Amino acid sequence: MVEAVYHLCKDSPIIKPSKKTSLLFRITFLVFAMVCGLYMLFVCVQQMRSSRIIDKDMMEGPFPRISLTELTVPLVHYPTPKTFNRCECAKNPVRFFAILSMQRSGSGWFETLLNSHTNLSSNGEIFSQRERRQNLSSILQTLDRVYNLDWFSSASKNECSAAVGFKWMFNQGLIEHHEGIVEYMNRRGVSVIFLFRRNLLRRMVSVHANSYDRYAKLLNGTHKSHVHSEEEASKLSSYKPVINSTSLVSDLKAVEDSVARALSYFSSTRHIVLYYEDLVRNKTKLQDVLEFLKLPRRELTSHQVKIHKGPLSDLISNWDEVHRSLDGTRYESFINNRDY
């Protein structure tokens, strides 16, 4: 019996794996590994790419159309302040932003809306003080304090802030030192929110009236740029400025040029362009801002009251002259534009 088994084993053929089968298996495994690697690389690249928001309602007029640029700079940060401990919020990500605008363009009202969000801190015009913008070095040091959460203001929600920033006027060192500022913003992943007014003539009325009140102090000897009651708004709007109709067209063009220059200088940043009138008419625009900053949607509110209401003919002393100066020009829409 044993012998029979021996002969059976001896005579049985020994099956060896085919060389072709082994090579096919290796090639299949290599292709599979390459596909997996490429898929993982694609997922990583997609996560690193910043979101892109394009303003679909850019002004139809002299301002250029500029949309967001795409960056690979991380938009999420984990600041370690020197002045306090973030405690349990240390692992909460923070996004950086800056509101770039011009005086009397609605930035004060817009900022109060943003600050009504529980996770956002916008710290006002921090560069209104000259010593903070005397040179690029002082500007960057100030920016570091803000984005490190070491800046304290009435709007600060430092420990658990999900977004921190401030508003910056064009005439506060922003344009003068734009190259160094753009480099800083792109390096640190600062998102830019441009805020302008479509009707530059209404802005001009607000600028003149605010300048007058600095000296007249119509509200019981106190100057206020923003008010919170209809009574205060009525008193401030009682002053009707005289607009220089001779230089009006060139003055409006100068403002346009300033806006176009700023958009050009900061075109490489991650940014969104907003208009005051659009925010007033369409509150859903505010949700676009929260989406741009990657913040949870919230209802945003402000207690500020608009000062100059009604048709421009009721707000300008020399309305007839102004009307004649702009009639038939590219700015004719400003005088025919209804209030919002």
VENBELWO-V697413 format. One record per residue. N is the residue number from 1. RES is the residue in one small letter. PSI is psi in whole degrees, -180 to 180 (999 if undefined). D_CENTER is the distance of its C-alpha to the mean C-alpha in whole Angstrom. Layout:
BEGIN
n:N res:RES psi:PSI d_center:D_CENTER
n:N res:RES psi:PSI d_center:D_CENTER
END
This chain:
BEGIN
n:1 res:m psi:-47 d_center:91
n:2 res:v psi:-39 d_center:89
n:3 res:e psi:-38 d_center:91
n:4 res:a psi:-42 d_center:90
n:5 res:v psi:-40 d_center:86
n:6 res:y psi:-46 d_center:86
n:7 res:h psi:-34 d_center:87
n:8 res:l psi:-45 d_center:85
n:9 res:c psi:-36 d_center:82
n:10 res:k psi:-39 d_center:84
n:11 res:d psi:-12 d_center:84
n:12 res:s psi:139 d_center:80
n:13 res:p psi:142 d_center:78
n:14 res:i psi:118 d_center:75
n:15 res:i psi:119 d_center:72
n:16 res:k psi:142 d_center:69
n:17 res:p psi:141 d_center:65
n:18 res:s psi:139 d_center:65
n:19 res:k psi:-35 d_center:63
n:20 res:k psi:-40 d_center:61
n:21 res:t psi:-43 d_center:60
n:22 res:s psi:-43 d_center:59
n:23 res:l psi:-40 d_center:57
n:24 res:l psi:-40 d_center:55
n:25 res:f psi:-43 d_center:54
n:26 res:r psi:-42 d_center:53
n:27 res:i psi:-43 d_center:51
n:28 res:t psi:-44 d_center:50
n:29 res:f psi:-41 d_center:48
n:30 res:l psi:-43 d_center:47
n:31 res:v psi:-43 d_center:45
n:32 res:f psi:-43 d_center:44
n:33 res:a psi:-39 d_center:42
n:34 res:m psi:-43 d_center:40
n:35 res:v psi:-44 d_center:39
n:36 res:c psi:-42 d_center:38
n:37 res:g psi:-42 d_center:36
n:38 res:l psi:-38 d_center:34
n:39 res:y psi:-43 d_center:33
n:40 res:m psi:-40 d_center:32
n:41 res:l psi:-41 d_center:30
n:42 res:f psi:-43 d_center:28
n:43 res:v psi:-42 d_center:27
n:44 res:c psi:-44 d_center:26
n:45 res:v psi:-41 d_center:24
n:46 res:q psi:-37 d_center:22
n:47 res:q psi:-29 d_center:21
n:48 res:m psi:-22 d_center:20
n:49 res:r psi:134 d_center:18
n:50 res:s psi:155 d_center:14
n:51 res:s psi:155 d_center:13
n:52 res:r psi:122 d_center:12
n:53 res:i psi:129 d_center:11
n:54 res:i psi:128 d_center:12
n:55 res:d psi:112 d_center:12
n:56 res:k psi:-12 d_center:15
n:57 res:d psi:42 d_center:16
n:58 res:m psi:152 d_center:15
n:59 res:m psi:134 d_center:17
n:60 res:e psi:96 d_center:21
n:61 res:g psi:-148 d_center:22
n:62 res:p psi:-18 d_center:21
n:63 res:f psi:140 d_center:18
n:64 res:p psi:155 d_center:17
n:65 res:r psi:117 d_center:16
n:66 res:i psi:129 d_center:13
n:67 res:s psi:180 d_center:12
n:68 res:l psi:146 d_center:10
n:69 res:t psi:159 d_center:12
n:70 res:e psi:131 d_center:14
n:71 res:l psi:158 d_center:14
n:72 res:t psi:10 d_center:17
n:73 res:v psi:133 d_center:16
n:74 res:p psi:135 d_center:16
n:75 res:l psi:-8 d_center:13
n:76 res:v psi:135 d_center:15
n:77 res:h psi:159 d_center:17
n:78 res:y psi:79 d_center:20
n:79 res:p psi:150 d_center:20
n:80 res:t psi:88 d_center:23
n:81 res:p psi:152 d_center:23
n:82 res:k psi:-21 d_center:26
n:83 res:t psi:-11 d_center:27
n:84 res:f psi:170 d_center:27
n:85 res:n psi:128 d_center:27
n:86 res:r psi:-8 d_center:25
n:87 res:c psi:-128 d_center:28
n:88 res:e psi:-13 d_center:28
n:89 res:c psi:1 d_center:24
n:90 res:a psi:-28 d_center:24
n:91 res:k psi:1 d_center:24
n:92 res:n psi:125 d_center:21
n:93 res:p psi:151 d_center:18
n:94 res:v psi:137 d_center:15
n:95 res:r psi:145 d_center:11
n:96 res:f psi:142 d_center:9
n:97 res:f psi:165 d_center:6
n:98 res:a psi:136 d_center:6
n:99 res:i psi:114 d_center:6
n:100 res:l psi:125 d_center:8
n:101 res:s psi:-171 d_center:10
n:102 res:m psi:153 d_center:14
n:103 res:q psi:145 d_center:17
n:104 res:r psi:39 d_center:18
n:105 res:s psi:10 d_center:15
n:106 res:g psi:10 d_center:14
n:107 res:s psi:-32 d_center:12
n:108 res:g psi:-47 d_center:14
n:109 res:w psi:-44 d_center:15
n:110 res:f psi:-40 d_center:11
n:111 res:e psi:-37 d_center:11
n:112 res:t psi:-34 d_center:15
n:113 res:l psi:-48 d_center:14
n:114 res:l psi:-41 d_center:11
n:115 res:n psi:-11 d_center:14
n:116 res:s psi:-10 d_center:16
n:117 res:h psi:132 d_center:15
n:118 res:t psi:-18 d_center:18
n:119 res:n psi:13 d_center:16
n:120 res:l psi:139 d_center:13
n:121 res:s psi:116 d_center:13
n:122 res:s psi:121 d_center:11
n:123 res:n psi:22 d_center:14
n:124 res:g psi:-166 d_center:14
n:125 res:e psi:82 d_center:15
n:126 res:i psi:-22 d_center:16
n:127 res:f psi:18 d_center:17
n:128 res:s psi:-22 d_center:19
n:129 res:q psi:126 d_center:22
n:130 res:r psi:-36 d_center:24
n:131 res:e psi:-22 d_center:25
n:132 res:r psi:-12 d_center:22
n:133 res:r psi:24 d_center:21
n:134 res:q psi:-25 d_center:24
n:135 res:n psi:174 d_center:24
n:136 res:l psi:-37 d_center:21
n:137 res:s psi:-46 d_center:23
n:138 res:s psi:-33 d_center:23
n:139 res:i psi:-48 d_center:19
n:140 res:l psi:-36 d_center:19
n:141 res:q psi:-39 d_center:21
n:142 res:t psi:-43 d_center:19
n:143 res:l psi:-41 d_center:16
n:144 res:d psi:-41 d_center:18
n:145 res:r psi:-43 d_center:19
n:146 res:v psi:-50 d_center:16
n:147 res:y psi:-10 d_center:15
n:148 res:n psi:3 d_center:18
n:149 res:l psi:22 d_center:18
n:150 res:d psi:15 d_center:21
n:151 res:w psi:128 d_center:19
n:152 res:f psi:130 d_center:21
n:153 res:s psi:178 d_center:20
n:154 res:s psi:-19 d_center:21
n:155 res:a psi:-5 d_center:17
n:156 res:s psi:131 d_center:18
n:157 res:k psi:55 d_center:19
n:158 res:n psi:-50 d_center:19
n:159 res:e psi:-47 d_center:22
n:160 res:c psi:30 d_center:20
n:161 res:s psi:138 d_center:16
n:162 res:a psi:-16 d_center:14
n:163 res:a psi:135 d_center:11
n:164 res:v psi:140 d_center:11
n:165 res:g psi:-156 d_center:9
n:166 res:f psi:177 d_center:10
n:167 res:k psi:146 d_center:10
n:168 res:w psi:117 d_center:11
n:169 res:m psi:150 d_center:13
n:170 res:f psi:-35 d_center:15
n:171 res:n psi:18 d_center:18
n:172 res:q psi:47 d_center:18
n:173 res:g psi:-5 d_center:18
n:174 res:l psi:-49 d_center:15
n:175 res:i psi:-39 d_center:17
n:176 res:e psi:-38 d_center:20
n:177 res:h psi:34 d_center:19
n:178 res:h psi:-35 d_center:16
n:179 res:e psi:-50 d_center:18
n:180 res:g psi:-35 d_center:18
n:181 res:i psi:-42 d_center:15
n:182 res:v psi:-43 d_center:14
n:183 res:e psi:-43 d_center:16
n:184 res:y psi:-47 d_center:15
n:185 res:m psi:-42 d_center:12
n:186 res:n psi:-36 d_center:13
n:187 res:r psi:-37 d_center:16
n:188 res:r psi:0 d_center:14
n:189 res:g psi:43 d_center:12
n:190 res:v psi:126 d_center:9
n:191 res:s psi:136 d_center:5
n:192 res:v psi:132 d_center:4
n:193 res:i psi:108 d_center:2
n:194 res:f psi:134 d_center:6
n:195 res:l psi:120 d_center:8
n:196 res:f psi:174 d_center:12
n:197 res:r psi:140 d_center:15
n:198 res:r psi:-47 d_center:18
n:199 res:n psi:96 d_center:21
n:200 res:l psi:-21 d_center:21
n:201 res:l psi:-40 d_center:24
n:202 res:r psi:-38 d_center:23
n:203 res:r psi:-40 d_center:21
n:204 res:m psi:-41 d_center:24
n:205 res:v psi:-44 d_center:26
n:206 res:s psi:-39 d_center:23
n:207 res:v psi:-47 d_center:23
n:208 res:h psi:-44 d_center:27
n:209 res:a psi:-41 d_center:28
n:210 res:n psi:-39 d_center:26
n:211 res:s psi:-41 d_center:27
n:212 res:y psi:-42 d_center:31
n:213 res:d psi:-20 d_center:30
n:214 res:r psi:-30 d_center:30
n:215 res:y psi:-37 d_center:33
n:216 res:a psi:-35 d_center:35
n:217 res:k psi:67 d_center:33
n:218 res:l psi:-24 d_center:34
n:219 res:l psi:80 d_center:33
n:220 res:n psi:42 d_center:36
n:221 res:g psi:15 d_center:36
n:222 res:t psi:133 d_center:32
n:223 res:h psi:131 d_center:29
n:224 res:k psi:129 d_center:26
n:225 res:s psi:-26 d_center:23
n:226 res:h psi:146 d_center:22
n:227 res:v psi:164 d_center:25
n:228 res:h psi:16 d_center:25
n:229 res:s psi:152 d_center:29
n:230 res:e psi:-33 d_center:30
n:231 res:e psi:-46 d_center:33
n:232 res:e psi:-41 d_center:31
n:233 res:a psi:-39 d_center:28
n:234 res:s psi:-39 d_center:32
n:235 res:k psi:-44 d_center:33
n:236 res:l psi:-35 d_center:30
n:237 res:s psi:-5 d_center:30
n:238 res:s psi:-23 d_center:34
n:239 res:y psi:126 d_center:33
n:240 res:k psi:108 d_center:33
n:241 res:p psi:158 d_center:32
n:242 res:v psi:122 d_center:34
n:243 res:i psi:133 d_center:32
n:244 res:n psi:100 d_center:33
n:245 res:s psi:-23 d_center:34
n:246 res:t psi:-44 d_center:36
n:247 res:s psi:10 d_center:33
n:248 res:l psi:-48 d_center:30
n:249 res:v psi:-46 d_center:30
n:250 res:s psi:-33 d_center:29
n:251 res:d psi:-42 d_center:27
n:252 res:l psi:-40 d_center:24
n:253 res:k psi:-36 d_center:25
n:254 res:a psi:-39 d_center:24
n:255 res:v psi:-44 d_center:20
n:256 res:e psi:-45 d_center:20
n:257 res:d psi:-39 d_center:20
n:258 res:s psi:-42 d_center:18
n:259 res:v psi:-47 d_center:15
n:260 res:a psi:-39 d_center:17
n:261 res:r psi:-45 d_center:17
n:262 res:a psi:-43 d_center:14
n:263 res:l psi:-37 d_center:12
n:264 res:s psi:-45 d_center:15
n:265 res:y psi:-38 d_center:15
n:266 res:f psi:20 d_center:12
n:267 res:s psi:-24 d_center:12
n:268 res:s psi:-7 d_center:13
n:269 res:t psi:163 d_center:10
n:270 res:r psi:116 d_center:8
n:271 res:h psi:164 d_center:5
n:272 res:i psi:145 d_center:5
n:273 res:v psi:124 d_center:7
n:274 res:l psi:156 d_center:9
n:275 res:y psi:137 d_center:12
n:276 res:y psi:-47 d_center:14
n:277 res:e psi:-39 d_center:17
n:278 res:d psi:-38 d_center:15
n:279 res:l psi:-37 d_center:14
n:280 res:v psi:-45 d_center:17
n:281 res:r psi:-33 d_center:19
n:282 res:n psi:99 d_center:18
n:283 res:k psi:-16 d_center:17
n:284 res:t psi:-19 d_center:16
n:285 res:k psi:-31 d_center:13
n:286 res:l psi:-35 d_center:11
n:287 res:q psi:-30 d_center:13
n:288 res:d psi:-36 d_center:10
n:289 res:v psi:-44 d_center:7
n:290 res:l psi:-38 d_center:10
n:291 res:e psi:-40 d_center:11
n:292 res:f psi:-38 d_center:7
n:293 res:l psi:0 d_center:8
n:294 res:k psi:43 d_center:11
n:295 res:l psi:155 d_center:13
n:296 res:p psi:144 d_center:16
n:297 res:r psi:134 d_center:16
n:298 res:r psi:156 d_center:17
n:299 res:e psi:123 d_center:18
n:300 res:l psi:136 d_center:16
n:301 res:t psi:158 d_center:18
n:302 res:s psi:145 d_center:19
n:303 res:h psi:0 d_center:22
n:304 res:q psi:147 d_center:21
n:305 res:v psi:135 d_center:23
n:306 res:k psi:138 d_center:23
n:307 res:i psi:-55 d_center:25
n:308 res:h psi:108 d_center:26
n:309 res:k psi:166 d_center:27
n:310 res:g psi:-178 d_center:29
n:311 res:p psi:150 d_center:30
n:312 res:l psi:-26 d_center:30
n:313 res:s psi:-23 d_center:34
n:314 res:d psi:-4 d_center:34
n:315 res:l psi:-12 d_center:31
n:316 res:i psi:129 d_center:33
n:317 res:s psi:-48 d_center:36
n:318 res:n psi:54 d_center:37
n:319 res:w psi:-42 d_center:35
n:320 res:d psi:-42 d_center:38
n:321 res:e psi:-43 d_center:38
n:322 res:v psi:-43 d_center:34
n:323 res:h psi:-45 d_center:35
n:324 res:r psi:-36 d_center:37
n:325 res:s psi:-34 d_center:35
n:326 res:l psi:-15 d_center:32
n:327 res:d psi:125 d_center:35
n:328 res:g psi:0 d_center:35
n:329 res:t psi:176 d_center:32
n:330 res:r psi:-14 d_center:29
n:331 res:y psi:14 d_center:27
n:332 res:e psi:-32 d_center:30
n:333 res:s psi:-26 d_center:27
n:334 res:f psi:-38 d_center:26
n:335 res:i psi:-21 d_center:29
n:336 res:n psi:-4 d_center:30
n:337 res:n psi:131 d_center:27
n:338 res:r psi:163 d_center:27
n:339 res:d psi:163 d_center:26
n:340 res:y psi:999 d_center:23
END
